[in-house]
Amino acid sequence: MEDQPGSRARVTSYGVLLAISVSHLLNDTLQSLIPAIYPVVKDGFHLTFAQVGLITLAFQLTASILQPVVGAFTDRRPQPFSLAVGMGITLVGLALLSVVTSYGALLFSVALVGMGSSVFHPESSRIAHLAAGNRRGFAQSFFQVGGNVGSSLGPLLAALVIAERARSSILWFTIVAAAGIFILSGVGRWYKSNHGPSSGKKHAPATLSPGLSRRRVIISVAILLALIFSKYFYIAGMTSYLTFYLIDKFALSIKSAQLHLFIFQFAVAAGTLIGGPIGDRIGRKYVIWISILGAAPFTLLLPHAGLLGTTVLSICVGVILSSAFPAILVYAQELLPGSVGLISGLFYGFAFGMGGLGSAVLGRLADLSSLGYVFQLIAFLPLLGLIAVFLPSVESRVPAVAAGE
């Protein structure tokens, strides 16, 4: 994983990117087990939809609240082996999840998984940035697609393993967490030798993108966060309730509905891989604009489609909508060079928080009305993409030098 001295600003470290992307795959595979087993725990614990939503809220809030704190702290004091520690916390949460017998303990176990995520995402995104060279969009897409593939594998594994056996079979997935700890320990050694406290490098102070005022940067960040809200509120509805929606509307089995969720999340992975490289070529602002607003026609049609149409439209939504996040994250990092950890933590944390809040709110709304009404309502969220027109162009303002150099 070593780089040649003096070349880090130009050369993309593909070995590091592969390791961190595989780790992201393992991390998000484990996390995606939580929504994938909702039908199992709903029946086992006799839960309402609102209580199901609170499970997601417990997981996502611990992740979202802590991520900006972790990112800001490690901007100043890098912690090369924090990634392995975070995966260890996830391992403990999964082990508890497989054996808990009360709803309160269930919430605590998923909160631990969220805590592991709060450490993993800002630090791993920083490493992807440092290993990117001049291909920042590609690096973020490659890193994030590992997580998206992992998210799509969770429902598939739940359908093949957990649904056929019992919740206790989650314990087998601690082996996956152990593999992640091993890989991340190697990444930590690369980080320490190349960019850690002993490398002799000074970490860049927080600065603004050249030519932009503080007010313009703040407004731009607010617009990006609003777009994250629209994206993740919608995706929360899909990931948490698509299985229930398909079971209710089309009388599918739990296993079949989970396979449809796998298809949707695999489409999300494909869109993530596409978004970053396109942003490197045509500009991230245009990718953000097209991906959020461009999903609207498909989300508006989906609640009125049959089973085949729902599947096809969910694929289109997943690909288009998910292409935004790599572009949004790199765009935000270019607005505030030198604060990669803080920005990564803020945006990942906000995304997780909106996902958790969306799941809880939409679950309560489903209890009061119906899942069909929920899917009709969230279909309008991508229209918020219109506000992307107010974003400035920043790519030409920022020199292609990795933060922290």
C-alpha angles and dihedrals in degrees: 000000000000123000127211112257115267094012102092094097091058110026124073111226099220094177091058092045090051092050094048092045092051089048089051089052091053093044095050093041087061094045093048090059087076099067090032092063095047093108089052097048093040090061095036095051096030093237133176121229088256090057090049088053090051090058089060090043092054091051098042098043095055088050097044099045096048100040098076090045092052091045095049092046095050092046085069101029113028115213106199096188099041090101092063090047091052091052088050090056089051089052091055091048092052093048090054092045090059094057110028117122103190134062092237092054089047090056091048093051094051089046088059090053088052090051090055088052091051089063097039104051105052093041096044091047089053091052090049088052093049092048094045101087105187094336101082097150092048092047093052092046092048091048094045096044088064088060093045093050088049090051090052092049093055096071091042092052091044090053093048100038116015100036090050094048126014143289089267088072087075085082089075089065091067084081087065089052090051090053089051091052090053094051094043091052087061091048089050091056090052091048092049095049096044108030108003129107092278095052093082094236124133115225114235116254120239109281138166126246107270113265096019125106122227089249092054091049092049092050091048092051090049090052091050091050090051089053090049088053092054093046099046097039087057094043090048089058091050099044096042101039110019091094092051091045093053093045092049099042102034102023093238122167120251090253093050092047091051090052089054089051088052090054091052094048092046087055088052089054091051092050092050092054091051099046102064100050091045089052090053089055107038102019130275095248091064093048090051091049096047098041099051100038093034092063093060099086091053096045090049092052098044100079090055098048132098123243096280092043091049090053094048093045092047089055091051092047092048094051097044100039096045094053088076103068101068089048092046093049096047090043090054092047089054090051089058110028112192094031099081094136094048093047093045091048093046095050098039089044093049090047091052091045093050089047091052095043091046092052093050095044094044091046091055090046090051090053090052097043125358141288089250090060091048092054091048091051099048090048088082095057097089089062086079085077087087090082091066087084088078094061117108122230109255107166094088091048098056123075113228096248121126116248114256095035 
